[in-house]
Amino acid sequence: MSRPGGRWVLIDAGIGPARGPAAGWAPVPGRLPAALAEAGIAPADVESVVLTHLHEDHTGWTQDEAGQPFFPDARYLVQSAEVAALDRADPVWDWTVGPLRAAGRLHEVTGAYRPAPGITLLPTPGHTPGHQSVLVEGTAGPGGGGRGRDVLVTGDVLVHAVQLADPAVPYSHERDRAAARASREELLSLAVRRGALLATAHLTRAFVEPPGRGR
């Protein structure tokens, strides 16, 4: 998401380098550096990184292969409940939380939070205790005419397409299935009310319509 002055807000930090915490189970290195380069975005252009939650496949590029910050000027926004629930034996603690805290780059928030105009962090717990999703409000087109669609970045509220049809279907790695179901139902309802497009991390398509729209 572009910001004035050519700065960017990035949502999640992907799989990470070959030595990252996801190396034991995910195809590493991840493609995020290449994808940013293709879009003409340098790591130094990123002013904020929103972490939807602290799993290995969403925090990998908080460091590069050499153990240095991949986004040298970014602050990282995460729900305080997510940090509080993370076991210090979890590899993400030493890879992400510890180094970012030591560098003064970890910004813990509580509840709904607006890091920039048109961007709102929304608590959606269940997958993890402090999981958050992101509402990106549509902006006016060139010359101020028309308003673009809102986008809801779901994080891991949705991990399988069947959950679009039936939000009650659980996922095996949800920490709190009842809370995860409630978050799914609320987020999908919000998407329908706002006519928002869903941006998903684990479905076969990156952008999908909410149930009941476009049919």
N, C-alpha and C positions, 0 to 999 in steps of 0.2 A: 504494500500500500504506500503510495507516494505521499510525501509531505512537502510543505513549502521549503524551497531551498535545495531541492533534490535529495532530501533525506527520506529514509524508508523505515517502516515498521514491519518487521518480519514475525510471522506466527509459526512457532516451533523451529527447532534446529536440526531435525532430521536424524538419519542413521549415524552419521559421523565417520571419522577416518577408520582405517583398518585396525588400529589399536584401541578404538573406542569401546565403551562398555557393551555395545550391541554385537561385538565381533563374534561372540560365541553362537549366535543364532540367526543373525541377519546378514544379507549380502552387503559386505562392506568393500571399499568405501562407498558412502552414499553419494547421490548425484547433486546434492544441494549446491556445492561450489560451481559445478558446471552449469546448472540451471540459472544461477544468478549471473554468471558471466554471459550466458546467452541473452539474458534480459538487459545487459549493460549495467548491472548493479555491482559495485565493488563492495567488499566487506566493510570498508570504512564509511560507506554511504548509509549503513544501517544504524539508526539512532536508538532503536528499541527492539528487543526480541521478547515476544510474549510466549511464555511456556504454558501450554494448556495443562500439562502435568509432567511429573518427573519420572517418566519411563525412558529406557535407554534409546528407543527409536524416535524420541521427540527432543532429546537433549544432546545428541551426538556432536554437533558442530559448535558446541560452546568452546571446544578446543580444536586445534588443528593437529596434524600428525606429530608435530614437535612439542605438543603440550602447551602451546601459546594460545591466547584468545583469538578465535577465528574472526570475530567481529570486534575489532580493537577499541571502538568508541561507543559500544552499545551498553545500555542498561537492560537488565533482564527482569521481566515482570512475572511474578508467580504468586499464587494465593498463599498466605501465611499458613493456612491449614494444611496445604500440601507439603510444605517444608517441615512442619511440626510432625507430620505422620510418617516421614521418610526415615527408615532405619539407617543408622549411621554405618551399618555394615553393607548397605546397598552400594554398588559401585558408582551409582550416580552421585552419591554424596561426595566422594573424593574427586570425581570427574567434573562435576558441575557446581554443587552447592558450596562446598568448601572453598574452592578457588575464587568463585564469584563473590562470596562474602568477604574473603580476605582482600580482594581488589576493590571492594566498595561498589560492586556492579549489580548486586542482587537487591531488587526492589520488591519487598513483600507487601502485598495488598490484602485487604479484607473486604469481601463482598464485591458488589458491582463497582467498577472503577473506569474512569475515562482518561486514558493516557494521552489522548490527543483528540481534537475535534473530529466527530464522526466515527470514533472508535470506542466501543464499550466492552469491557470484560465482564462476563456474566458467570457467576458461580453455577456449575452444573455437576455437583458431586455424585459419586456412585462408582464410577470406574476406578477412581481414586478419591480419597477424602477431600482433596482440594482441587479437583478438576475444574477447569474453567473453559468456556467457549467464548467466541468473540463476534460481536455484531459490528459489521462495517456498513455504515449508512451510505446509501446512494448519493452521488454528487451530481451537480448540474452539468449539463453538456457544454460544449464550446459556446461562448457568448451568453452563458447563463440559462440557456433554454433546455427544458426537459430535466428530469431527475432520473438518474440511474437506479437500478434495483439495489436493494439492500442485499448483503451477503452475510450468512451466518456460518462462521467457521466452527465446525462441530467438535474438533478434537476427536476423542475416542468415545463420545456419547453414542455414535453409530459406528459399529465395526463390521456389520453384515447387512446386506441389502434387505433381508427379511425383516429387519427391525424398522424399516420404513413402513412396511405393511402392518406390522404388529409390534409396537414398542414394548410390549410385555415380554418379548423373547429375550432371555438373558444371555450374557456372554460369560464364558467360564472364568475369565480373569477379573470380573468385577468385584471390587472389595465389598460393596453393599448393593445387592441386586435391587432391593426396594427403592433405594435412593436413585440408582441408575435408571430404573424404569421411570420414576417421577421426572427426572431431568430430561429424559428423551421425550416424554409426553409434553412437557412444558416447552421445550425447545422447538419441537415440531409444530406445536400450536402457535408459538410466536412467529415461526416462519410463514405459516399460512396467513396469519393476521396481517403481517407486513408485506406479504407477497415476495418474501426473500428467497434467494437461491441458496442452497446448502453447499458448502465447500467441505468435502470430506477427506479424511486421511487414508482410509482403508477400504473404501468401496472400489469397484472396478472403474468408475468414472470420478474425476476430481470434483465435478459440479453436478448436482442432481436437483430436480424439483422436489419440493415437499409433497407428501401424499395429498391427493385431492386437487392438485394444481396441474394444469396442462393436460387434462384428460378429456 
